[in-house]
Amino acid sequence: MLSATITAHPAAAAAVTLRQRHSLRPRQPLCVPIGAVAQMRRMATARPPVVNALDSKNVEGVPAPKLSFPILVNSCTGKMGKAVAEAAVSAGLQLVPVSFSAMEVPDGKLELCGREIRVHDPSESEKILSSIVKEYPDLIVVDYTVPDAVNANAELYCKLGLPFVMGTTGGDRQLLHKTVQDANIYAVISPQMGKQVVAFLAAIEIMAKQFPGAFSGYKLEVMESHQATKLDVSGTAKAVISCFQNLGVSFDMDEVKLVRDPEEQVTLVGVPEEHLAGHAFHMYHLTSPDGTVSFEFQHNVCGRSIYAEGTVDAALFLYTKIQSGASKKLYDMIDVLREGNMR
């Protein structure tokens, strides 16, 4: 859910607290699951088996060209990795039946999208990937691993000449960008893969650049809720707050109200119980100095489909850039949005 509310009061009144404003459960957010996994087709090929979706047709009924290329998800053992693999198959991409994870998997195999995925230890990644590159020359890697592995993984992809989409947050981001630029490798790097959330953030950034100080003197309250395993303030919230600061608002990051208690998430924030283990709710409330005007921005995400679909769009975008021989190599989700070819 993404909402913006503007309220003007006839007379000055004390601003209500953020908790009071959100004591009632907000409108039910839209929770759209990833589309059903597309039916597999058998293909005669010398390469190892991969997963494909059915051919699509254009409005005239004539078969339309379909982008289909190999994609390797590192790592399929995580919730985001699984979601991306399912979204990739639904989009007609070829899921390479190989992944990497330090997590122990029975017999080193994982059943995903109707296929058996062989899971290798990260220590084997260079050897395995070197072999896969030869078998799948158009391969694109999607990385959803852990923050500590971001830079090492990027260095390996660059060493092997593998284009990649980095959805994993954390790591040394400055070094990450430098590694890709020095290697001259195609990549999409973004800590936020939700297309619509990125579009909202881009709009706020544009407003901050064009109208600096427009909210000078306003009071900002921020409440964000994520699954209990996320202990820090989200990168998206930090980016939005930074924009509001450029708009003239005085606010410290330690003022963000982090909601991680499941009971509070249900009663205070309005998170559906079935999404307590995977959600991202953000609320920003601005109040004028005299309390007569208030602005409210909210973006609520249930599940992981928005990130998975955005990641697949990023991979499709990157593939087209590679095929066209684009001179620019390093992209982010803003570039993907500007292309305007998202599904």
Summary of the structure (lengths in Angstrom):
residues: 343
radius of gyration: 22.0
end to end distance: 19.1
largest distance: 75.3
contacts: 1048
relative contact order: 0.17
helix: 37%
strand: 21%
